[in-house]
Amino acid sequence: MWEDLKFDFKHWRDIERLALVGDSKWEAGMAVFCKPFTAAKIQYFDVGKIEEAKTWLEAD
């Protein structure tokens, strides 16, 4: 996770959307926790909705 955050800090202007995909409540909480640290739109998706996450990432 730390490496992901360092990457995000370095490239925060380049990233428009972040889809967090997982299967636990703490991962869903990370989507909320990370919002103040990036200008990107962040959304959590359950692992069973990975195709929905991909579609969301590609949306305008």
N, C-alpha and C positions, 0 to 999 in steps of 0.2 A: 504494500500500500504506500509506503514512504517513497519508493521509486516513482510510483504513479503521481503522487503529489508534486514531487520535484519536477517531473516532466510537465505537469500542468502549469506550475509556476513559470517555467521557462517559456512555454508556448501558449500562455493564456489568451493572447490575442489571436492566435491561429485556430483555436478550437471553438466551434460554434455550439456543438452539442456533445454531451456525454451520456451514454446509455450504460447504466450499471445493471448487470444481469446477475442474479443470484437466487439463493433459496433459503435465506434466513432473514430474520427481522433486523439484525444488526447491519446487514448489507443495505437494506432499505433505509435505515437510519443514516448511513453514510452519504446517501444522496442528499439528504437534508443538511447534514454537517458540512459538506463540501461547498454548498452554494455560495457562502460568503467569500470563498477563496478563488472564485473564477467568474468570468463574465459569461461563460457558456451556460446554456440551458442544460439542466441535469434531470434525468428521470430514471427511476428504478423500474425494472421489469423482472417478474418471476422467471425462473429458468425455462419454464414451459412456454413462455411468450417471447422467445428469442427472435422469431420472425417479425413480430410486432415491433421489437426494439430496432431491428434493422430498418424497417419501414420508417419508423420515427426519425432515425438518424438521417435518412435520405430526404425527408420532407423539407419543404422550403420554409 
